[in-house]
Amino acid sequence: MERILSRPEASDAVVDIGWRYLLGTLRTSVPVGSLAQAVSLAADAVAACGDDADGHLRVDARPDRVVLTLQSLESAAVTSRDVELALRITAIAEKSGLATGPEVGTGAPRSVQLLEIAIDAMDIAAIRPFWKAVLGYADESGADGPTDPLVDPVGQCPAVWFQQMDQPRPQRNRIHFDVSVPHDEAPQRVEAALAAGGQLVSATRAPAFWVLADAEGNEVCVTTWQGRD
């Protein structure tokens, strides 16, 4: 029987096989040498998941890599079944001489990550329908309340979530990016941003998130799953 896993449980279950827990999903990136090899790996992953493929697996196949994402779509969460499928896919990839992993230290431009757009609002329920309509977005499974996040129904664009404001802040940017990275890569990402001219606004909630800003004060958060349970 499927069981929804906590953030630490999900991360611990797959970190040693190269997958990372990001925003309620398990994700890995597999380097390949051609689009044909990418499609072959994608087909093998679907076969490994069997009847669970449609309800759990998402695949982005490109000539240089295959990004694999697992989540129980019915509950919009990582379950024990997703961990089982990650183990199966990893074994299949290894038989083909391929490796699942976040690609840290391999020369890849970056590791796996997910991007969210955060919108600060005084009245979330009043603005949420506008953003849902203008973006062509939808409710996430099990989260259709007036203040819940919105997701791209075809999984191509960042999720949007709404942050409650307690008072107006007209001189502060009210839309910012949340860059969700693997928990064991966040310090290096923060350091790189600071070295590139950024400034640290706040680390009081780290490792859940660090608030950074560019030289003109535009903010971005580097986030992980840690510190949220």
C-alpha positions, 0 to 999 in steps of 0.5 A: 500500500502506498504511503506518503513520505515525509521530506526527510524520508523521501530524501534519505530513501533516494539520495544514495542512488543519485536522485534528489527530493525537490518540491514534492518530487523525486528528480534525477538527470541522466547524461546521454550521448544522443537523442536516440539513447535518450528515447531508449532510456525513456522507454526503459524507464516507462517499462520499469514503472509498468502500469504505474508509469502514467500516474507517477513518471514524467520524462524530459528526453533531450540529446544530451540528457534525460530528466526523470521525475517521480511523484504520485500525481493523485496525491501530489506527493512522494510516496513509498511507490515512487521510491520503489520506481526510482530504484527500478529506473536506476537499476535499468539505467545502470544496465545500459551503462548510464548513471542517475545523479545530480551531476555535481562536479561533472562539468554540467552547467547545473544540477537538477532544480525546480523554479517557483514564482512567488507573489506577495499579496494582501488578498490572495483569494482576490488575485489568484483567479487572475493568475490562474486565468492569464497563465492557463494554470490549474489547481494542484491535486488536493490543493484547490483552496483560495490561497493554494499554489497554481501549477502548469497542467502540462508541467512545462512552466514554474509553479506559482505560489502566493505569500501573505503580506501583513501590510503594503510594501509599495517600494519593494518588489512583490514578485520573486523567484524561488530556486529549489535546489538539492539540499546538499548543493544549496550552500555552493549555489548561495556562495556562487551568487554572492561571488557574482555580486549578490548580497545576502538579505537574510539567512534566518530561515536557512536551510529552508531558504536564503534570501538573496538580492542583486545589486539593485535589490531584486530578491530571489530565494534559494530553497531546499526541503530541509527545515520545513518539517 
